[in-house]
Amino acid sequence: MDVRVHGKNMQVARGVRELAEEKVKHAGRIFDDGGSADVEFTERSNPKLAEQRYKVEITTVAKGHTVRIEASSLDDRAALDIAVEKFERQLRRLKERLVQRHRGGQKRTTDSPEAGLDEAQDSLGLPRAVVRTKRFDMRPMSVDEAVLQMEMLGHDFFFFLDAETGAHSVLYHRDDGELGLIEPA
């Protein structure tokens, strides 16, 4: 596995860089597909976040699924240890699900969502501004693949192109712990 280590608002020390490469490569052996991983260290100078001064984010694509985790701690090595542990756990979970799917595992069902829109406003009642835009290629995928992708990213929702219907859909976590699916009419 090719590992790219870099810092945001900081320089990553050589020893920490080598340790990160070694640990992420070791965790990446689960998929041994010659992929690459991006490890980003961020140092926060906010005194209120002293216990979470260093943040480590690891992102990779394994078997067509994006796996992204992040962890924070008081020092960079501790944050790296926590992040690598989470990363390895996510990769194991992904592999288990892919194997289970290949063997004809049990399929998940989703509930039909109830439509309801809340107008996005800040505490003063003013409309919120869009502060970040993401663009990505959308390959068609099944609802089961979308569930897996959403869990691997650690998001509460996932926007995808449904392979069965050819329509764009949104998968989301409901307050009752179940999943909801929003499809166009």
N, C-alpha and C positions, 0 to 999 in steps of 0.2 A: 504494500500500500504506500502510495506517495503522500507524504504529510507536509503541508505548508503551514508554518507557524509564523504569526505576525502579531504585532501589538497595535492597539488603538489608544492614543494618548499616553503611550509608554514605549520604552525599548525593552524587549524580552531578553533577559540575561542568557548568555550562551548555555550555561548549565541547565536552566529551565527549558530552553529551546530543545536541547538534546533529550532531556527527560520526557518532554511532551511528545517528541517524535517517536521515541522508544515505546512509550505507553500506548499511544494511539495505534501504532503499527501492531502492537501485541493484541490490542482489542480487535483490530481489523482482521485478524486471522480467521474470525468466524465466517467471513464471506470470501476470503482469499481470492477475490476477483480482480486484483490489480488496480482497483479504483484509487481515488484520491480523497483526502480529508483536509478540511480547512480548520485550523485551530487559531482562534482569535482571543488574545488577552486584552482586557480593558482595565485600566486603573481609574477609579473614581475618587475625586478629591473632596467630595462632600462629607463633612464631619458627621452628619446624621447617618451616613451609610458606612461607618467605620468598621462594623462587623462584616460588611460585604464590600470591602474596598476593592478587591480584585474579582473580576468576572471572567470566566472562560467559556467560550462558545465553540462547540465542535459541530461541523456540518459535513455530511458526506452523502453520496448517492450509492445505495446498495441494491442491486437487482431491480433498478428502475424506481426505487422508492427513496425519497429524501429523508434522511435522519438528521435531526437537529436537536441538540440539547444545550443547556447552559447551567452553570453553577457559579456560586459566589462564595467568597470566604475572606477571612482576615488577611491571608497572604496568598501569593500566587501559586505556590506548590500545593497548598491545601485545596485551593479552588480547582487545580488541575486534577488532583486525586479524586475529588467528588465528581467532577465532570467525566473523567474516564470511566469511573464506576457506572454512572448513569448511561454513558455511551455504550459500554459493553452490554448492559442490561437491555437497552433498546435494540441492539443488534441481535441479541439472543431471542428476544421476543419476536422480532421481524422474521428471523429464520424459522422459529417454531411455527409461526402462522403460515408462512409460505409452504413449509413441509405439510402442515395440516391441510391446507387448501389443496395441495397436490394429491394428497391421499383421500380427498373427498370429504373433508371435515364438515362440521355443522355450519350452516349459513346463518347469518344474522338477519333479523328483520328490523325494519324501521317504521316508526309511526308516521302518519300523515300530520304535518304541522298545521297548527292553527295560525292563520295569517294575523299579524298585528304589527303595526309600525309605530315606533316612538320617534318623535322628531328630535334630532340630535341638537341639543342646546347645552351651553355651559351654565354655571351657577347663576349667572346674571340674566339668563333667558335669551342670550344672543346665540345665533347659529354658530356651530363649531366650524373651523376651517380644516380642510384636508392638509395634513402635514407631511404625508408620505404616500407615494404611489408605487405599487409593485406591478411589474409586467412579467409574464412567464408564458412559455408555450404550454398549451393544454392538449395532452394526448387523450383520446377517449379511454375511459376506464369504467369498470363496473362499480356498483355501489359498495360492494365488499372491498374492492381495491381502494376506493375513496375513504372508507372507514379506517383501513390500515394506514393509509397515507396521513390522514388527519391525526391519528394517534402517534405516529412516528414523529410528526412535527410538533406535537404537544399543543395544538391549537384547539379552540372551542368550536370552530367551524371550518369547513373546507369547501371551496368553490371548484367544481369540476365539470367536465364534459361527459355526460352519461353515454356510454357506448351502446346501450340498448335502445335509447330513445333518440340519441343524437342532439339532445337539448342540454343547455347549461343548467346545472342544479347546485343547490347548497345543502350540505350535510352539516348538522349542528348538534351539540349536546343540549338536551333539555334540562330544566330545573329538577325534574324527577329522576335524573340519572340515565334516562333512555336517550336514544338518538332520534332526531327528526330529519326529514328530507323535504326540501322546498323544490318543487318542480314548476316550470311554466305551464299555464293552462292551455 
